[in-house]
Amino acid sequence: MYAIKGYFNGKKLIPLERADLKPNQKMIITILDEYMDKDNQETDNKKIAAIEAVNGLLKDEETEKVTEFDAVISERARFARKVNV
C-alpha cells in the first residue's frame, strides 16, 4: 500500500503524483482538512502537464540509451533511482 497526494477541483480528484494503478484495484481515499491555494494549484497543474508531455518519450529507445539518459539526468538533477541504505 502506498499514498499519493492530490486534490479535488470541484468536479474530480486530481492526483499530484503518478499512480501505477491496475484495473479493478481497490483504493482508500482519505480527505484532509487542508486546502490548495490557487497559486499552488496552478503550479501543480503545470508540473503535471510537463510530466505528461515527456511521459513515454523514450519508450521506443534501446535499453542502453535509456540507461545513459537516466545517468545524465540523475547526475544533473542530483538524484538517483536507487536507495542506498
trRosetta pair geometry for C-beta under 8 A, 3 or more apart (Angstrom, degrees):
i j d omega theta_ij theta_ji phi_ij phi_ji
1 28 7.9 13 -153 22 126 119
3 30 7.8 -21 -133 25 122 124
4 15 5.6 10 127 -151 134 108
4 16 7.1 176 161 56 92 69
4 17 4.2 -143 -153 63 105 114
4 18 7.7 -135 -125 71 142 28
4 19 5.2 -100 -11 -77 161 102
5 15 7.5 111 87 -163 47 61
5 16 4.4 -36 98 54 95 121
5 17 5.7 86 40 -9 77 110
6 13 5.7 50 138 174 137 91
6 14 5.5 177 -166 89 95 49
6 15 4.3 -56 -91 -109 122 41
6 16 5.2 -172 -91 -3 49 80
6 17 7.5 -104 -58 23 81 75
7 13 7.6 177 97 -152 24 60
7 14 5.5 -14 64 58 70 99
7 16 7.1 53 -3 -41 86 112
7 36 4.7 -13 -112 -21 164 133
7 41 7.0 -90 70 -109 156 97
7 44 7.9 94 14 88 123 161
8 12 7.3 -156 -145 109 67 21
8 13 5.6 -38 -94 -97 72 60
8 14 7.3 158 -102 12 19 81
9 12 6.3 -1 42 56 100 62
9 14 5.3 58 -29 -20 111 126
9 41 7.7 123 -109 -157 93 129
13 29 7.3 -91 -103 -134 158 136
14 48 7.8 -73 176 -66 106 168
15 18 7.4 104 128 -99 133 15
15 19 5.5 -107 -137 -12 163 116
16 44 5.3 -50 -125 -162 108 127
16 47 7.8 38 -162 83 82 126
16 48 7.1 -101 -134 -67 49 111
18 51 7.3 -137 -56 157 106 143
21 25 5.0 -151 -165 52 84 137
21 27 7.6 -24 -120 -68 129 116
22 25 4.6 103 58 -44 76 119
36 40 5.2 -134 -164 87 85 113
36 41 4.5 99 141 -66 128 96
36 44 7.4 -70 -147 15 138 143
37 40 5.1 86 56 14 76 104
37 41 7.0 -145 93 -9 35 93
38 41 5.6 -57 -145 37 31 114
38 42 6.3 29 158 -18 66 106
39 42 6.0 -57 -149 36 28 108
39 43 6.4 27 154 -17 64 108
40 43 5.6 -55 -146 39 32 112
40 44 6.1 31 156 -18 67 108
41 44 5.9 -55 -146 39 27 110
41 45 6.4 31 153 -22 62 106
42 45 5.6 -52 -147 34 31 114
42 46 6.6 33 153 -19 63 103
43 46 5.8 -56 -154 34 32 111
43 47 6.5 32 150 -19 65 105
44 47 5.5 -51 -148 35 36 113
44 48 6.3 37 153 -20 66 104
45 48 5.7 -51 -147 36 32 112
45 49 6.4 34 153 -20 64 106
46 49 5.7 -53 -147 36 32 113
46 50 6.4 33 154 -20 64 105
47 50 5.8 -55 -150 35 30 111
47 51 6.4 29 154 -17 65 106
48 51 5.8 -56 -148 37 31 110
48 52 6.2 28 155 -16 66 109
49 52 5.8 -57 -145 40 29 110
49 53 6.3 36 153 -29 63 106
50 53 5.6 -51 -149 28 30 116
50 54 7.0 4 161 1 63 105
51 54 6.6 -73 -153 46 29 92
51 55 6.1 50 150 -50 67 101
52 55 5.3 -34 -141 4 34 124
54 57 4.7 -34 -168 -28 67 132
56 59 4.5 -13 -163 -28 74 127
58 61 4.5 -48 -167 22 80 127
58 65 7.0 -163 -155 112 113 104
58 66 5.1 128 150 -102 137 93
58 69 6.2 -143 -95 44 153 165
61 65 4.2 -101 170 82 120 132
61 66 5.4 143 94 -52 116 86
61 69 7.7 61 105 -13 162 138
62 65 4.9 95 60 5 78 102
62 66 7.2 -150 96 -4 41 88
63 66 5.7 -58 -148 39 35 111
63 67 6.1 37 154 -21 68 106
64 67 5.8 -54 -147 36 29 112
64 68 6.4 30 153 -19 63 107
65 68 5.7 -54 -149 37 31 112
65 69 6.3 34 152 -21 65 106
66 69 5.5 -52 -147 36 32 114
66 70 6.3 36 152 -21 64 104
67 70 5.7 -51 -148 34 30 114
67 71 6.5 32 153 -21 63 104
68 71 5.8 -54 -152 32 31 113
68 72 6.6 28 154 -16 64 105
69 72 6.0 -58 -151 36 31 108
69 73 6.2 25 156 -14 67 110
70 73 5.9 -60 -144 42 28 108
70 74 6.0 30 158 -22 66 110
70 81 7.0 -25 -170 -16 127 123
71 74 5.8 -55 -143 36 26 112
71 75 6.4 25 158 -18 62 108
72 75 5.9 -59 -150 36 28 109
72 76 6.3 14 159 -9 65 112
73 76 6.1 -64 -143 45 28 103
73 77 5.6 3 167 2 68 118
74 77 6.4 -65 -130 51 20 94
74 78 7.8 95 170 -83 52 4
74 79 6.0 -107 -142 82 69 51
74 80 4.8 56 -155 -95 128 66
74 81 7.3 -79 -93 -11 128 75
75 78 7.6 16 179 -73 24 44
